[in-house]
Amino acid sequence: MELHGVEHRTAQVGVVSLHVVTAGEGEPVVLLHGFPEFWYGWRHQIGPLAKSGLRVIVPDQRGYNTSDKPREVAAYKLDDLAGHVVGLLDAMGHERAAIVGHDWGGIVAWWVAARHPGRVERLAILNAPHPVAFRRFIGRSPRQMLKSWYTFFFQIPWLPEALLRQGNWKRLKRALGRTSLPGAFSQADLDEYARAWSQPEAITAMINWYRAPLPGSASSSDSRISVPTLIVWGARDSALDRRLADASLACCDRGRLEFVEEATHWVQHDRPESVNRVLLEFLHALPSYALRFAP
């Protein structure tokens, strides 16, 4: 499905080519999708952000849709994925940008801000825990361990891919429908996702994000977020405990947390108008806006 006003291009980031959608002119903002989405997961945000005077940059991340798909699990380590975002900024000619991420894209966005703060103007996270906060939280929360059952299932070689492919991706389609509000994903939307999942080697590359280990040596001090940060959290997330939002906020020097009580993990699909409103306020705020943030 084509969206009005967007352009498609290829960006060379190191040895990997990324498919990138762009729209608008102005200060740059990069939108990072999660699993099992691709650039189309930001379809409700691209137009409003571009019309507001922003240069919107939306990559298919490494392993997704028509971007390159390295076969090695090690190619999907978080340090490398964060480095790819920095490389994308270089390829697009931007020294700094606002970074917005959801789900796995949010985890990458956290890590870009932690490891490359000089490249991040401000940071917005949608239903994605800070990786250090998540590692700490899951170790003491049996409830979150149960919620994260699929991450353990994905460690099995080849079987997850085989099961997900069955019936024209019926399990993935059903999962999106069951874990979102009614109507968040139309049949046409699911058909778009199925086409992206069906790209050669895509599903293995997508699952390899889960198979690559999260950083194990990062401490609280060297993973703190110094840039102004907005966390938007759909409170009815079936995969992530809402306490992870507060735990992630505690990693920020200048952070603000907004719960969307009626929304799920797919907050930007469930309540696009609410998400767009708070994103636009944050992305266009004057520097003094940071004074409203509480540590």
N, C-alpha and C positions, 0 to 999 in steps of 0.2 A: 504494500500500500504506500502510495506517495503522499507526503505531506506538502502543502503549499508553502513555497518560499524556502525550501531546504535545498542544499547542494550536496552532492556525493563526491568524495575524493578519496585518494589513497595517500597516506602519510607513511614515509619510511622511517622507522624508529629502530636504529641499530640494524640488525639482520632481519627484522620482522616488519612486514607491511600490515598496516591497520586500515580498515575501512572506516572513514570518518564522515559524519554528517555535520554540516555547518549551516548556520542561519544568522541573519542580523549583522549589525555593525556596532562597534563600541568596545567597552571593556570586556575582556574575555572571561567566560565561565565555562568550565569543563564539567560535563555530566557523565558520571560513571555508573553503568548498570551493574546489576548483580546476576545471580543464578535464578532461573534459567532464561534470562532475558537477553536482549541485545539493544541496539540504539533505540529501537521502536518503543522500548519500555518508558521512554521519556516523551512520548507523543503528545501528552497533555501539557507538558512544560515548555517544549521548544518554542512554539509560537508566542506565547505570552512573554517569555523572557526576551526573545528577539525583538518583539514589538516595543518592549520597554527601553530599548537602547543598549542591549548587550550583544556581544559576539558569542554565540552559543556553539560549542564544540562538543560533539557527541561521538566518541569512538565505539565501534565494536571492539571490546577488549580482546586481548590475545586469547585465541582459542575459540572465539565466538563468531557465528554467522560467516561472513566472507573474509574476516581477518585471518592472518596466518595462524597455523596450529602446530607448534612444535610438539613432537611426540614424547619428549622426555618429561617425566613428572617434575624434575628439578627446574624446568623452565617456568614453572608456575609458583615459585617461591615468592613470598610477599615482598622481599627486598627488590626482586627483579620486576615485579608488577608495578611497584611504586616508581622504580626507575623508568619504566616505560611511560608513565604519565609525564615525568620530567622531560623525557625524550620527545614526547608528543608536543609539549610546549615549545621546545627548541625547533621542531620541524614546522610548527605553525608560526614561528617568529615572535613568541611571547616570552618575556622574562618572568612575568608573574601572572597568575590568574586566580580567580575564585574557583574552588573545587567543590562540587556537590556529588555525593555518592549515596547509593542505596544498596543494602544487603552487602554482597561481596564488594561491590563498587565502593560502598561506604568504608569497609575495612581497608581497602587500598587507599582511599582518601585520607583516613586517619594516619596511615603510615607515610604518605607523602608529606603531610603536615608535620609529623614527628621527625622525619629524616631530612626533609628538604624545606624547612619553614620559610627560607628566603624566597621560594618560588610560589608561595601560597599567600594570596591577598586576604582571603577569608575562607572559612570552611563550613559547609553545611552537610549534615549527616541525617539520613533517613533510615531508621530501623536497622542500624548496624552498630554493634558494640566495638569500642576500642579494643584491639586485639589483646593488649596486656590485661585490661579489665576482664575480658572474657575468659582468658586462661585462668586468672585468679578465681573468678566467680564459679566457673563450671567445676573446679576442683573441690568446692565445698557445697555444691548444690545438686543433690540427686535429682531434683525436679528438672533442672536444666539439662542434666545428663540424659534424662528420658526424652525431653523435647528435641535433643540433638541426635536422636537415634540414627537418622539418615546419614549423618556424617560418618558414623562407624560402618554402616552398610556400604557406603561408597568406597571404602578401603578394599573391598573384595575385587579382584581382577575380573574384567569382562562381563560378569553377571549383571551389575546394575545397568550397563549399556543395553544388554540384550532385553532385559525386562522393560526398560523405558521405551525401547523401539516398538514393542508389540502394539498391535492394534492402532497404528498411526498415532503413536505417542499418547494413548488414552490415559495412562497413569499420570503423566506430567500435566496434561490438560485438566484432568480431574483434580489434581492437587492444587492448581491455580484457582479453580472454581471453588473448591471446598474451603480454602484458607483465605478467601477474599470476600468482600461484600457482594451481594447479588448484583449482577450487571457490570461489575468492574472490568471483566474480560468478556467481550462479545465473541461470537463464533468466528467472525472475521478476524478478530485479534488473535485468537488461538490458531487460526490457519496461518497467519503471519509467523507466529512462533514456530509452528511445525515446519515451515519452510526453512527457517534458520537452523532448527535442530537437525534437519535432514542434510545439511551441508556435509560433504565428505569429511570424516574424522572429527566432526564438531562435538558430538556427545562425549567422546572419550576426553577430548581436550577440556570441555566444560567440567567434567567430573574430576579431572586432574587438579583443578584448583583445590579441591577438598583433600586430595591425596598428598599434596605437597604440605610439609609441616609448617605451622606457624612459628615465628621466631621464638626461641626458647630462652634466650639470654638477656632480652631487653628488661631493664629495670624500670621502676616508676619514674626515676629521675631522667633517664635518657629517652623516655617515650612521652613526656608531657607535651601538651599542645599549647603553644604560645600565641597562635594567631586567633583573632575573634572567631568564635565557633557557635553555630546554631545546631541543636539536635532536635529533630522533629520525629516523634515516636507514635506510631499507631498502637494504642494501648491494648488492642485485642489481638496482638501478635501471637499466633499459635506455636511459633518456633523459638521465640526469645522472651525470656522473663522480663517484665517491665523494669525490674530492679537494675537490669543491665544499663538502662538509660541513665539512672542516677550514678551508677558506678563509672560510666563513661564520662559523665559531666565532671566527676571528681578528678579526671585526668587533664582538665582544661584550666588554664590560667584565666581565660576570659570566655566563659561559656554560658549559654542560655539553653534551657530545655523547654520544649513545647510538646505536651501530650495532645494527641487527637484521640479523644476517648472512644469515639464510635468506630475508628478505623482499625484495620488489621495490619499485618506485615506489609501489605501492598498499599501503603498509605497514599502514594501519589496517584494510584489508580482509583482507590476508594473515594477519596476526597480531593480531587485535583484543584478545585477552586480554593480550598483552605490552604493547601500546600503552596500553591502559586502565590497567594497573598502574603504568606509569611516569608517565603523565599524572596519575593520582590522587595519587601520591606528591608530584609537583611542585606541583600546584595546591593541595594542602592543607598544604604544608610551612610551618613557622614561618619568620619572616624570617631567623633564624640559619642556615637551610638554605643561604642564599646563600654562606655561608662555605665550603661544600664546592665551590664553583664555582672553576674555574681560568681565568685570562684567556688 
